[in-house]
Amino acid sequence: MEGIFKAYDIRGVYPQELDEKKAYRIGRAFARLLGLKELVIGHDARLSSPSLSEAFSAGALKENCQVTHAGMVSTDMVYFALGYYGYQGACMVTASHNPAEYNGFKLLKENVIPLSGDSGLPELSSLYDQIEFQPYPPPELKRRDIYQDYASHVLSFIGPDLVRPMKVVMDAGSGVAGVLARHIFSSLPQIEIIPLNFTPDGRFPAHEPNPLLPENREEIVKAVLEKKADLGIAWDGDADRCFFIDDQGEFVEGYYVTALLIEAILRKHPGEKVIFDNRLVWANLETARKNKGIPLLNRAGHSFIKARMRQENAIFGGEASGHYYFRDNFYADNGMIPALLILELLSVRGMKMSQLVQPLKSKYFISGEINIRVEDPGKLLLKVREAFSDGEASFLDGVSVEYPEWRFNLRPSQTEPLVRLNVEALNEELLKKKTSQLLELLKRG
């Protein structure tokens, strides 16, 4: 399998690893693999995205697959178009949060089901190897503007009249989120937007479009504090994930955001099932039970979460990485619905974000995800399990070991020779002690 085929998508450096010739071959292989008669395609703000989407489309057309181009959109808008308009397949040209020199493809079949390394991408790679590039004329594509339908869809998740006036700093990271936010928040005039990097620019001049890295949050943190804003919201490059800065300028971990979204959803829909990954769990379990929901733990990864949500008919799924999934959004993740739900929750609770998250932060202390490079992840997982054999173990995703006052999850990376460690505890001193103990054991190998 060529190196551009990853666990969840196709991705590489443009043009060294991924170029228009490869995009054409991928388009042909995708249409042929699924026997598509029609698909929808969109792309992010990267400089190489228009030409790659054109090449992909030309390949699909060569297989007699009609292509509708949605233009420059977010990844979750392509998910929406696939589910809402009923296309047979979809392609989003994006490298998500990666630096400017990267690009790639997220591919989906009917019912907004993604192709992944477990299903679809290996078969696509084999077919891709059999296809040769052929020069193509500029493809004739149908065009469709989906912004208004999409805005109406995400706004249906809240009661717009419930949202109180707030001042919100929004950092689009020079991706497509700025264009999208203006469409959506024009329906919420009570929200005063302080825009950062709203003009799409595929060079990402202000910072890389990855708000998980602290250096990429410096601008929004400064603006929240200087403007005395109620909240900060930042999106990644393809705007399918959003991240929150509270009114004190503190980054809100995705773990705590998942718990808040569980509350926001279950306040409207008590008794429903909610799913979250097992890296960090206690805050989510407590919140789900307190709000009369049924909590279910699952393996991390969007294809696993989405499949389990369909199986269980769960209303919501959340991951500590900032991916949030909604049954009424075709079981897909979304970067705007969480922003709207948090604004509504802040309003109905009459609180600031720092107040809303404080009960969780002061009870459940977390290490943050720590990545350790190792030669043999499987062997190391067994060694760690033996070292903590007196704890209650689970092997849902890597190994999780639980004690009354602390727990940890250690899982291998899907794509690199790494293990990923997450620790949570009921007090900060215990968290530091146990994290250090684990790290010492892991570094000894």
C-alpha positions as CSV (number, residue, x, y, z in Angstrom):
1,M,0.0,0.0,0.0
2,E,1.4,3.4,-1.0
3,G,2.4,5.6,1.9
4,I,-0.3,8.2,1.3
5,F,-3.0,5.6,2.4
6,K,-3.4,6.2,6.1
7,A,-5.6,4.7,8.9
8,Y,-8.6,7.0,8.3
9,D,-7.9,8.9,5.0
10,I,-5.4,9.6,2.2
11,R,-2.8,12.2,3.0
12,G,0.7,13.4,2.0
13,V,2.9,16.4,1.2
14,Y,2.0,18.2,-2.0
15,P,3.3,17.7,-4.6
16,Q,6.1,15.3,-3.6
17,E,3.8,12.6,-2.2
18,L,0.4,13.6,-3.5
19,D,-0.2,15.4,-6.8
20,E,-2.9,15.8,-9.5
21,K,-1.9,12.6,-11.3
22,K,-2.4,10.6,-8.1
23,A,-5.6,12.5,-7.4
24,Y,-6.9,11.5,-10.8
25,R,-6.1,7.8,-10.2
26,I,-7.7,8.0,-6.7
27,G,-10.9,9.5,-8.2
28,R,-11.1,6.7,-10.8
29,A,-10.4,4.0,-8.2
30,F,-13.0,5.4,-5.8
31,A,-15.8,5.6,-8.4
32,R,-15.0,2.2,-9.7
33,L,-14.6,0.5,-6.3
34,L,-18.1,1.6,-5.2
35,G,-19.7,1.6,-8.7
36,L,-20.7,5.2,-8.2
37,K,-23.1,7.0,-10.6
38,E,-22.8,10.2,-8.7
39,L,-20.8,11.8,-5.9
40,V,-20.4,15.2,-4.2
41,I,-17.0,16.8,-3.7
42,G,-15.7,19.8,-1.7
43,H,-12.4,21.2,-0.7
44,D,-10.7,23.2,2.0
45,A,-8.7,26.5,1.7
46,R,-5.3,24.9,0.9
47,L,-3.6,26.3,-2.2
48,S,-3.4,22.9,-3.8
49,S,-7.0,21.9,-3.1
50,P,-8.8,23.3,-6.2
51,S,-6.5,21.5,-8.6
52,L,-6.5,18.3,-6.7
53,S,-10.4,18.3,-6.5
54,E,-10.5,19.0,-10.3
55,A,-8.1,16.0,-10.9
56,F,-10.1,13.7,-8.6
57,S,-13.3,14.8,-10.3
58,A,-11.8,14.1,-13.8
59,G,-10.9,10.6,-12.7
60,A,-14.4,10.0,-11.4
61,L,-16.0,11.3,-14.6
62,K,-13.8,8.9,-16.6
63,E,-15.7,6.1,-14.7
64,N,-19.0,7.7,-15.8
65,C,-19.7,9.0,-12.4
66,Q,-21.4,12.4,-12.3
67,V,-19.7,14.9,-10.0
68,T,-21.3,17.8,-8.1
69,H,-18.9,20.3,-6.7
70,A,-19.8,22.1,-3.5
71,G,-16.8,24.5,-3.7
72,M,-14.8,25.5,-0.7
73,V,-16.5,24.1,2.3
74,S,-15.8,22.4,5.6
75,T,-15.5,18.6,5.9
76,D,-18.7,18.4,7.9
77,M,-20.5,20.3,5.1
78,V,-19.5,17.4,2.7
79,Y,-20.8,14.9,5.3
80,F,-24.1,16.9,5.4
81,A,-24.4,17.1,1.6
82,L,-23.9,13.4,1.3
83,G,-26.6,12.6,3.8
84,Y,-29.1,15.4,3.2
85,Y,-29.2,15.3,-0.6
86,G,-28.7,11.5,-0.8
87,Y,-25.6,11.3,-3.0
88,Q,-24.0,7.8,-3.4
89,G,-20.5,8.9,-2.4
90,A,-18.5,11.9,-1.3
91,C,-14.9,13.3,-1.3
92,M,-13.5,16.0,0.8
93,V,-10.1,17.4,-0.3
94,T,-8.3,18.4,2.9
95,A,-5.4,17.6,5.2
96,S,-7.4,18.8,8.2
97,H,-5.1,20.3,10.8
98,N,-1.8,19.5,9.1
99,P,0.6,22.2,7.9
100,A,0.1,24.0,4.6
101,E,2.3,21.8,2.5
102,Y,0.0,18.8,3.2
103,N,-3.2,17.7,1.4
104,G,-5.4,14.7,1.2
105,F,-8.8,13.0,0.7
106,K,-11.5,11.9,3.1
107,L,-13.8,9.5,1.3
108,L,-17.3,8.3,2.2
109,K,-19.9,6.0,0.8
110,E,-23.7,6.1,1.1
111,N,-25.2,7.0,4.5
112,V,-22.1,9.0,5.4
113,I,-20.0,5.9,6.1
114,P,-16.3,6.6,5.9
115,L,-13.7,4.5,4.1
116,S,-10.9,3.6,6.5
117,G,-7.9,1.3,6.9
118,D,-10.3,-1.3,8.3
119,S,-12.8,-1.0,5.5
120,G,-12.5,0.4,2.1
121,L,-9.0,2.0,1.9
122,P,-7.0,-1.2,1.4
123,E,-9.3,-2.2,-1.4
124,L,-9.1,1.3,-2.9
125,S,-5.3,1.2,-2.7
126,S,-5.2,-2.1,-4.6
127,L,-7.4,-0.7,-7.3
128,Y,-5.4,2.5,-7.4
129,D,-2.3,0.5,-8.2
130,Q,-3.9,-0.9,-11.4
131,I,-4.9,2.5,-12.8
132,E,-2.7,4.7,-15.0
133,F,-2.9,8.4,-15.3
134,Q,-4.4,9.8,-18.5
135,P,-4.4,13.5,-19.5
136,Y,-7.8,15.1,-19.1
137,P,-9.6,18.2,-20.2
138,P,-11.0,20.6,-17.6
139,P,-13.9,18.6,-16.2
140,E,-17.5,19.9,-16.6
141,L,-19.0,19.7,-13.1
142,K,-22.4,20.5,-11.6
143,R,-22.2,23.2,-8.9
144,R,-24.2,23.4,-5.7
145,D,-24.2,26.0,-3.0
146,I,-25.0,24.2,0.3
147,Y,-24.2,26.9,2.8
148,Q,-27.8,28.0,3.6
149,D,-29.2,24.4,3.9
150,Y,-26.2,23.5,6.1
151,A,-26.6,26.6,8.4
152,S,-30.3,25.8,8.9
153,H,-29.4,22.2,9.7
154,V,-26.9,23.0,12.5
155,L,-29.1,25.7,13.9
156,S,-31.9,23.2,14.4
157,F,-29.9,21.6,17.2
158,I,-30.5,24.6,19.5
159,G,-33.2,27.0,20.4
160,P,-31.8,30.2,19.0
161,D,-34.0,32.3,21.2
162,L,-32.5,30.7,24.3
163,V,-29.0,32.0,23.5
164,R,-28.2,35.1,25.6
165,P,-26.0,38.0,24.4
166,M,-22.3,37.1,24.5
167,K,-19.0,38.4,23.2
168,V,-17.1,35.5,21.5
169,V,-13.7,35.5,20.0
170,M,-13.6,33.1,17.0
171,D,-10.4,32.0,15.4
172,A,-11.0,30.4,12.0
173,G,-7.3,29.7,11.5
174,S,-7.4,31.0,7.9
175,G,-9.5,28.0,7.0
176,V,-13.0,27.8,5.8
177,A,-14.6,28.3,9.3
178,G,-14.7,32.1,9.0
179,V,-17.0,32.0,5.9
180,L,-19.1,29.4,7.6
181,A,-19.4,31.1,10.9
182,R,-20.7,34.3,9.3
183,H,-23.5,32.3,7.6
184,I,-24.5,30.6,10.9
185,F,-24.1,33.4,13.4
186,S,-26.0,35.9,11.3
187,S,-29.0,34.0,12.7
188,L,-27.7,34.8,16.3
189,P,-27.3,38.6,16.3
190,Q,-27.1,38.5,20.1
191,I,-23.6,36.9,19.6
192,E,-21.0,39.6,19.1
193,I,-18.2,38.0,17.1
194,I,-14.6,39.1,17.4
195,P,-13.1,37.5,14.3
196,L,-9.6,36.2,14.0
197,N,-8.2,34.9,10.7
198,F,-11.6,34.7,9.0
199,T,-10.2,35.2,5.5
200,P,-9.4,31.8,4.0
201,D,-5.7,31.6,3.1
202,G,-4.1,28.2,2.4
203,R,-0.7,29.4,3.5
204,F,-2.1,29.7,7.1
205,P,0.0,32.9,7.8
206,A,-1.1,33.4,11.4
207,H,-0.5,29.9,12.7
208,E,-1.0,26.3,11.7
209,P,-4.6,25.2,11.7
210,N,-4.3,22.9,14.7
211,P,-5.7,24.5,17.9
212,L,-4.5,21.4,20.0
213,L,-1.0,22.9,19.9
214,P,-0.6,25.6,22.6
215,E,1.4,27.9,20.3
216,N,-1.5,28.0,17.9
217,R,-3.8,29.2,20.6
218,E,-1.7,32.2,21.8
219,E,-3.6,34.7,19.6
220,I,-7.1,33.7,20.7
221,V,-6.1,33.5,24.3
222,K,-4.7,37.0,24.2
223,A,-7.8,38.3,22.4
224,V,-10.2,36.7,24.9
225,L,-8.4,38.3,27.8
226,E,-7.9,41.7,26.2
227,K,-11.5,42.0,24.9
228,K,-12.9,40.5,28.2
229,A,-14.8,38.0,26.0
230,D,-17.2,35.4,27.4
231,L,-15.7,32.6,25.3
232,G,-13.2,31.8,22.6
233,I,-13.9,29.2,19.9
234,A,-11.2,28.0,17.5
235,W,-11.5,25.6,14.5
236,D,-9.0,23.3,12.8
237,G,-8.3,23.7,9.0
238,D,-11.3,21.8,7.7
239,A,-13.6,23.1,10.5
240,D,-14.9,19.7,11.6
241,R,-13.5,20.2,15.1
242,C,-13.9,23.1,17.4
243,F,-12.0,24.0,20.6
244,F,-12.9,26.2,23.5
245,I,-11.1,28.9,25.5
246,D,-12.9,29.9,28.7
247,D,-13.4,33.5,29.9
248,Q,-10.2,33.3,32.0
249,G,-8.2,32.5,28.9
250,E,-7.8,28.8,29.8
251,F,-8.0,26.0,27.2
252,V,-10.9,23.6,27.9
253,E,-9.7,20.0,27.3
254,G,-11.8,17.9,24.9
255,Y,-12.6,15.5,27.8
256,Y,-14.4,18.2,29.7
257,V,-16.1,19.5,26.6
258,T,-17.4,16.0,25.9
259,A,-19.0,15.9,29.3
260,L,-20.6,19.4,28.8
261,L,-22.0,18.2,25.4
262,I,-23.4,15.1,27.1
263,E,-25.2,17.4,29.5
264,A,-26.4,19.7,26.7
265,I,-27.8,16.8,24.7
266,L,-29.4,14.8,27.6
267,R,-31.1,17.9,28.9
268,K,-33.1,17.8,25.7
269,H,-33.2,14.0,25.3
270,P,-33.1,12.2,28.6
271,G,-32.8,8.4,28.6
272,E,-30.7,8.3,25.4
273,K,-27.4,6.4,24.9
274,V,-24.2,8.4,24.7
275,I,-20.8,7.0,23.6
276,F,-17.3,8.2,24.4
277,D,-13.8,6.8,24.0
278,N,-12.2,5.0,27.0
279,R,-9.1,7.2,27.2
280,L,-10.7,9.3,30.0
281,V,-14.1,8.3,31.3
282,W,-15.1,9.3,34.9
283,A,-16.4,12.8,34.1
284,N,-18.4,11.5,31.2
285,L,-19.9,8.6,33.2
286,E,-20.9,11.0,36.0
287,T,-22.5,13.5,33.7
288,A,-24.4,10.9,31.7
289,R,-25.9,9.3,34.8
290,K,-26.7,12.6,36.4
291,N,-28.6,13.7,33.3
292,K,-30.5,10.3,33.0
293,G,-28.5,9.0,30.0
294,I,-27.0,5.6,29.3
295,P,-23.2,5.8,29.0
296,L,-21.3,3.4,26.7
297,L,-17.5,3.2,26.4
298,N,-15.9,2.6,23.0
299,R,-12.6,2.3,21.2
300,A,-11.2,5.6,20.0
301,G,-11.3,6.5,16.3
302,H,-14.1,8.0,14.2
303,S,-14.9,4.8,12.2
304,F,-15.3,2.8,15.4
305,I,-17.4,5.5,17.2
306,K,-19.7,6.0,14.2
307,A,-20.3,2.2,13.7
308,R,-21.1,1.8,17.4
309,M,-23.5,4.8,17.4
310,R,-25.4,3.2,14.5
311,Q,-25.4,-0.2,16.2
312,E,-26.7,1.3,19.5
313,N,-28.8,4.1,18.0
314,A,-26.8,6.5,20.3
315,I,-27.7,10.2,20.1
316,F,-24.2,11.5,20.8
317,G,-20.6,10.4,20.6
318,G,-17.5,12.2,21.9
319,E,-13.7,11.8,21.8
320,A,-11.1,13.6,23.9
321,S,-9.4,14.6,20.6
322,G,-12.3,17.1,19.9
323,H,-14.4,15.0,17.5
324,Y,-18.1,15.1,18.4
325,Y,-20.7,13.0,16.6
326,F,-24.5,13.4,16.5
327,R,-27.2,10.9,15.4
328,D,-29.3,13.7,13.9
329,N,-26.3,14.7,11.9
330,F,-26.1,11.4,10.0
331,Y,-24.0,10.0,12.8
332,A,-21.1,12.2,11.6
333,D,-18.8,14.5,13.5
334,N,-19.3,18.3,13.3
335,G,-17.5,21.4,14.2
336,M,-20.3,23.9,14.4
337,I,-23.0,22.0,16.4
338,P,-20.8,21.8,19.5
339,A,-20.1,25.5,19.4
340,L,-23.9,26.2,19.2
341,L,-24.7,23.7,22.0
342,I,-22.1,25.2,24.4
343,L,-23.5,28.7,23.8
344,E,-27.0,27.4,24.5
345,L,-25.8,25.6,27.6
346,L,-24.0,28.6,29.0
347,S,-27.2,30.6,28.4
348,V,-29.7,28.2,30.1
349,R,-27.3,27.6,33.0
350,G,-26.6,31.3,33.4
351,M,-22.9,30.7,33.8
352,K,-19.5,31.6,32.4
353,M,-17.5,28.8,30.8
354,S,-15.0,28.8,33.6
355,Q,-17.8,28.2,36.1
356,L,-19.4,25.6,33.9
357,V,-16.3,23.5,33.6
358,Q,-14.9,24.1,37.2
359,P,-16.8,21.2,38.9
360,L,-15.3,18.8,36.4
361,K,-11.7,20.2,36.5
362,S,-11.7,20.3,40.3
363,K,-12.8,16.7,40.6
364,Y,-11.2,14.8,37.7
365,F,-7.5,15.7,37.2
366,I,-6.0,14.5,33.9
367,S,-2.5,14.1,32.5
368,G,-3.3,15.0,28.9
369,E,-2.3,12.6,26.3
370,I,1.4,11.6,26.5
371,N,3.0,10.0,23.4
372,I,6.0,7.6,24.0
373,R,8.0,6.2,21.1
374,V,8.6,2.4,21.6
375,E,9.9,-0.5,19.6
376,D,7.3,-3.1,20.5
377,P,4.0,-1.6,21.7
378,G,2.3,-5.0,22.2
379,K,5.1,-6.3,24.5
380,L,5.1,-3.0,26.5
381,L,1.3,-3.2,27.1
382,L,1.7,-6.7,28.6
383,K,4.5,-5.5,30.8
384,V,2.4,-2.6,32.1
385,R,-0.6,-4.8,32.7
386,E,1.6,-7.1,34.8
387,A,3.0,-4.2,36.8
388,F,-0.6,-3.1,37.7
389,S,-2.2,-6.5,38.0
390,D,-4.0,-5.6,41.2
391,G,-6.2,-3.1,39.3
392,E,-9.4,-3.8,37.4
393,A,-8.4,-4.2,33.7
394,S,-10.1,-3.6,30.4
395,F,-8.8,-4.4,26.9
396,L,-11.4,-2.4,24.9
397,D,-8.6,-0.2,23.3
398,G,-5.1,-1.0,24.4
399,V,-5.2,-1.6,28.2
400,S,-7.1,0.4,30.8
401,V,-6.5,-0.2,34.5
402,E,-8.8,1.2,37.2
403,Y,-8.4,1.8,40.9
404,P,-10.8,3.6,43.2
405,E,-9.0,6.9,43.0
406,W,-7.1,6.7,39.7
407,R,-7.1,5.0,36.3
408,F,-5.1,5.0,33.1
409,N,-5.4,4.0,29.5
410,L,-2.4,2.9,27.4
411,R,-3.0,2.2,23.7
412,P,-0.9,1.8,20.6
413,S,-0.9,4.3,17.8
414,Q,-2.7,3.1,14.6
415,T,0.0,4.7,12.4
416,E,3.3,5.1,14.3
417,P,5.5,3.2,16.7
418,L,4.1,5.0,19.6
419,V,2.0,4.3,22.7
420,R,-0.4,6.9,24.0
421,L,-0.9,7.3,27.7
422,N,-3.8,9.0,29.5
423,V,-4.1,9.2,33.3
424,E,-6.9,10.5,35.5
425,A,-7.2,10.8,39.2
426,L,-9.3,12.3,42.0
427,N,-6.6,14.5,43.3
428,E,-3.7,16.3,41.6
429,E,-0.9,14.9,43.8
430,L,-2.0,11.3,43.0
431,L,-2.2,12.2,39.3
432,K,1.4,13.4,39.3
433,K,2.7,10.5,41.3
434,K,1.0,7.8,39.1
435,T,1.9,9.5,35.8
436,S,5.6,9.7,36.8
437,Q,5.5,6.0,37.9
438,L,4.0,5.0,34.5
439,L,6.4,7.1,32.5
440,E,9.4,5.6,34.3
441,L,8.1,2.1,33.5
442,L,7.4,3.0,29.9
443,K,10.8,4.6,29.3
444,R,12.6,1.6,30.7
445,G,10.7,-0.4,28.0
